[in-house]
Amino acid sequence: MASERIPGRPRALSGIQPTAGSFHLGNYLGAVRQYVALQETHDAFYMVVDLHAITVPQDPAELRANTRLAVAQLLAAGLDPERCTLFIQSHVPEHTQLGWLMNCITGFGEASRMTQFKDKSAKQGADRATVGLFTYPILQVADILLYQADAVPVGEDQRQHIELTRDLAERFNGRFGPTFTLPQAYIVREVAKIHDLQDPTAKMSKSAASAKGLVNLLDEPSVSAKKFRSAVTDTETVVRFDEKDKPGVSNLLTIHSALTGTGIAELEEQYAGKGYGALKTDVAEIFVAWVTPFRERTQEYLGDPETLDAVMAKGAEKARAVAAETLAAAYDRIGFVPAKH
Ligand code: AQP
């Protein structure tokens, strides 16, 4: 199958890790919602990045289950395999192959400056961090360049990796001739960093020390509602968006606005004189109303393994057609003798 670009449509590429039994609200608002929107305007490729998942220890049975669960959640969120290419990263071997080329043009110091590695290895304990965790941003570079992506929808935490991708693409193109498209990060400012409900200065993250501030989409909605109702705010009572002095309230306003489409200024007016209790209760209710059908759809997809398998097989075939072409060009430019079959 030859790969052809869809005329007039830029390429988008992104990935999400199958490292938990549920996506969290930060994953959804910061990234997955943009995946769904971009399938209307872009030639979009989205993958469940199981190769990235194993940079930290994974139980094999859980990894397999979480990978299928991730696909089910992406479909439940609105990805349509007729309008985008949805696949599993390890089904496309070109990712690791191009990853090696990228490793070989990356400076050790350059890789050492990746803040995600520093954060994640600190959480692991520095002596337990793997070489895979150290080089995962470089595999991510290969993920993006393989598809000649123009846009990469991600949260703010990934911005540095997109910069590295541009640097390495430019370096390769400069040394070996034009091969790769230079991508842009596609980051929606308002939702680029959803914060932990208990520690609103920190990013909502599955590996937070406490799960009290983490909203998992597949948790019992009543559990999440309680987390919203006990979200940390501040000692004032005025509902006002001020990320510096009122990070907890601002985070709740951001989530409210993202789920209802109401502007922040309008929300500030709506809650004038009402206090934080009303805001927390409303955000809890709004979230529950949104997440309930999402959970049901996820369960439906999980209960239909043939459809999931068919989606993954079709996605891998479409992705490989594009990836193989880019890898062949990169192998040729770098000076590898072509294999004769
Ligand atoms: N809090 C967040 N706000 C906005 N976007 C976020 N993303 C993650 N957390 C937030 C975005 O979600 C996408 C997929 O992320 P991932 O699968 O790479 O997971 P992650 O970034 O490793 O998520 P966590 O929960 O933060 O995991 P740990 O704790 O392992 O670091 C990405 O586009 C990411 O930007």
Residues whose N, C-alpha, C, O or C-beta is under 5 A from the ligand:
A	BS01	AQP	G15 I16 Q17 G26 N27 G30 A31 P153 V154 G155 E156 D157 Q158 V191 A192 K193 I194 K203 M204 S205 K206 S207
